Amino acid sequence: MVTMSDVAKAAGVSRATASYALRGDERIAPATAERVRQAALDLHYTTNLSARSLRSGRSGVIGVAIFELDHPYPSEMSAAVSRQAARHGLEAIVQETSNSKDNEIAILQKVTSQLCDGTIFSPGNVSDEEIRALSGGKPVVLLDDISPDPVFDSVATPCEQGAEAAIEHLVNIGCRKILVIGAHYDALADDREVTKVSGRRLIGCFNAFEKLGITPDPSQFIHTNWRTEDARRTAHAIVDSGIEFDGVFCMTDTISLGFVRGLADRGVRIPEDAAVIGFDGINECDYYIPTLSTIATDLNDLACKAVGLLLERFDNDAAGLTRPPRTLTADFTLVQRESTTRR
C-alpha cells in the first residue's frame, strides 16, 4: 500500500508538507501543493479514512445533497463540488434528495451526522431547525438559500443578476415582444416565492424591464414545469394560440432545450423568428441545433465558494471560534450563441 511517505518522497517534500498539502492547507505554496497532488495521483495514493478519523476526529469526507442528479445542471454542479473537494484532499459523497422530505431527513441523519465532517446541502422541505438537529451540529453550507436571517452559510446562484442580463441581451439584439417562460407574472404575490430560484429570476426580469423603461404585460410571463417535455408542450400551446413574440427568456436551460424543440415542431425559426436564451450554462447548449445562448453560472466558482465556506467552518470549529453566517453569490457569464445571433 502506498503511504504518505511515498507521496512525499515522489514530490520531493517532507511527509508533513505532503500531509498539509493534501489537506488543502493554505500555508503550502500552490506549486508545491500541486506537485504533491500530482504525486498522489500518479501513485494512486488513497487515505485510510478510519485511521485519519481516529487521529484527527475528522473523516475527510463531506456530503453533497442535491435535489436531483438525472438532469444536467445539478449533475454538473455536483461534479464541480466533488472536484473542488478533491483539491483539498477531501472525498465527497453525493446523494439525491428527489425533493423528498423523508430523503432529506435520512441523508442528514444517517450520512451527514455519522459519516461526514460537514455537508453542502440543497434544502427543499426541511427547516433550519431540523437541519441543525439532524446534522449533529456539524457544519452545513446551503445552496440557494437567501433567508433574510440566515442560520447557515450559503452560496446562491446569480438569479437576479443573470435574469436581468438575459432580458437586456434580448432587447439589445432588437427583441420587443419578449416571453418569459417558467413562472407566472403574479408568482411573487406569495411571499414564499421571493426567496426561491424561480422568484428571484422573476425579480431579475422585472428589474431589467424597469431599467429599460418597458412595462411588461402579464401575458408575457408563462408558467411551465421545469422539464423538457413540459416546455416543449408549452411552446406548442403558445404558437397554436397565436401569441406574438420575437424573443424568449427561459428560466433554465432544460426549459430552453424543450421550448426550442417545440418551436421547431411548429416551424418557428431560431433566431430569425424568435431569439431564445436560457439560464444555467449546461454543456448540452453547445451541441444543440442551433447552439443555445445562456446565462452560464460559473460552477467552479460556486463549488470553490461552497467548499471554502465549509473549510472555514472546520477551521473555526477547531479553534473554538464563531462568526455570523455568510452568503456568497456565484459568478456568471452571458454566453451568446446561435440562438440569439442575428445577421
C-alpha positions, 0 to 999 in steps of 0.5 A, a space after each residue: 500500500 502506498 503511504 504518505 511517505 511515498 507521496 512525499 518522497 515522489 514530490 520531493 517534500 517532507 511527509 508533513 508538507 505532503 500531509 498539509 498539502 493534501 489537506 488543502 492547507 493554505 500555508 503550502 505554496 500552490 506549486 508545491 501543493 500541486 506537485 504533491 497532488 500530482 504525486 498522489 495521483 500518479 501513485 494512486 495514493 488513497 487515505 485510510 479514512 478510519 485511521 485519519 478519523 481516529 487521529 484527527 476526529 475528522 473523516 475527510 469526507 463531506 456530503 453533497 445533497 442535491 435535489 436531483 442528479 438525472 438532469 444536467 445542471 445539478 449533475 454538473 454542479 455536483 461534479 464541480 463540488 466533488 472536484 473542488 473537494 478533491 483539491 483539498 484532499 477531501 472525498 465527497 459523497 453525493 446523494 439525491 434528495 428527489 425533493 423528498 422530505 423523508 430523503 432529506 431527513 435520512 441523508 442528514 441523519 444517517 450520512 451527514 451526522 455519522 459519516 461526514 465532517 460537514 455537508 453542502 446541502 440543497 434544502 427543499 422541505 426541511 427547516 433550519 431547525 431540523 437541519 441543525 438537529 439532524 446534522 449533529 451540529 456539524 457544519 452545513 453550507 446551503 445552496 440557494 438559500 437567501 433567508 433574510 436571517 440566515 442560520 447557515 452559510 450559503 452560496 446562491 446562484 446569480 438569479 437576479 443578476 443573470 435574469 436581468 442580463 438575459 432580458 437586456 441581451 434580448 432587447 439589445 439584439 432588437 427583441 420587443 415582444 419578449 416571453 418569459 417562460 417558467 413562472 407566472 407574472 403574479 408568482 411573487 404575490 406569495 411571499 414564499 416565492 421571493 426567496 426561491 430560484 424561480 422568484 428571484 429570476 422573476 425579480 431579475 426580469 422585472 428589474 431589467 424591464 424597469 431599467 429599460 423603461 418597458 412595462 411588461 404585460 402579464 401575458 408575457 410571463 408563462 408558467 411551465 414545469 421545469 422539464 423538457 417535455 413540459 416546455 416543449 408542450 408549452 411552446 406548442 400551446 403558445 404558437 397554436 394560440 397565436 401569441 406574438 413574440 420575437 424573443 424568449 427568456 427561459 428560466 433554465 436551460 432544460 426549459 430552453 432545450 424543450 421550448 426550442 424543440 417545440 418551436 421547431 415542431 411548429 416551424 418557428 425559426 431560431 433566431 430569425 423568428 424568435 431569439 431564445 436564451 436560457 439560464 444555467 450554462 449546461 454543456 448540452 447548449 453547445 451541441 444543440 441545433 442551433 447552439 443555445 445562448 445562456 446565462 452560464 453560472 460559473 460552477 467552479 466558482 460556486 463549488 470553490 465558494 461552497 467548499 471554502 465556506 465549509 473549510 472555514 467552518 472546520 477551521 473555526 470549529 477547531 479553534 473554538 471560534 464563531 462568526 455570523 453566517 455568510 452568503 456568497 453569490 456565484 459568478 456568471 457569464 452571458 454566453 451568446 450563441 446561435 440562438 440569439 445571433 442575428 445577421 
